[in-house]
Amino acid sequence: MTDEAVGLLDRLGLTEYEATALQELLTLGRTTAPNLAQATGIPKARIYGVLDSLSDRGFIKIIPGRPKEYQPKSPEEILDRAEENRRQEFEGFVQELEAVRAAFLAEFRPRFERASEDITPTEELFHVVDVGQPSERETRQLYHEADDRVRIITKSFEYFDAVRPAFEDAIDRGIDVDALFLHPDLLEAENRPIQAEIVERIRSEFPTVDLRFSSEKLPWRGTVTDPSMDYETGRAIILVEEKDVPLHMRQAALTDNGSFVAGLQRYFELVWEHESEPPSALDDYS
């Protein structure tokens, strides 16, 4: 099996034997269990269990007879069934959580409240996550939970593909999204084409998103959602500039402190209004 095929089948949540069997069935079209075992090297003692599992997931059909034969569903049907399987798993998980919600809260809320009695307001201001997948996961959550506004400060938005489904969800829900990029003249050379490609995609695919480019260096970058000047709402994730620290060793700070988020929004507004330019003012994006 090619590395590309392995990567695609991994998305279906299959075991190694299941992925191998399904890949071979998609190549052969229809065959018996002994033939498939021989073609794949899967032990005969395991092949029937592997095929039953693929059938239970709806990825293959069992053709009655002596001997039975096994035929794959079409790639389109396999993907549709994988999506439905995952949806059903999630719905079942949600139902399980609801069934234990009252007992869970009764057991653990008092413990949490007792343990939190000595935490000072300063200690509650931030918590941190590693930069990379953890920070991207938190950013996606911010997009999904935004009620009104999303404000993005970024150099080149190089992580756009990692958060795009959540970004698109926010746009589809009518959330007002503005993105402030670093001016391309201030970017390192290798980041300029990345920024140009991301900016062009956003402008063509998400025309309601307003973009501007900061004419000064950005001391921090991140995402701010639902800020308010009465300090009642708002959440944010921010990453400060640390040139001497490799990205994989950095941490991002998260806060839902309304006062602090309002301050971040005020910074965003000042740069947006007084130290930035629209794409039309840049030669690269005209």
Summary of the structure (lengths in Angstrom):
residues: 286
radius of gyration: 25.4
end to end distance: 46.0
largest distance: 78.7
contacts: 799
relative contact order: 0.09
helix: 56%
strand: 17%
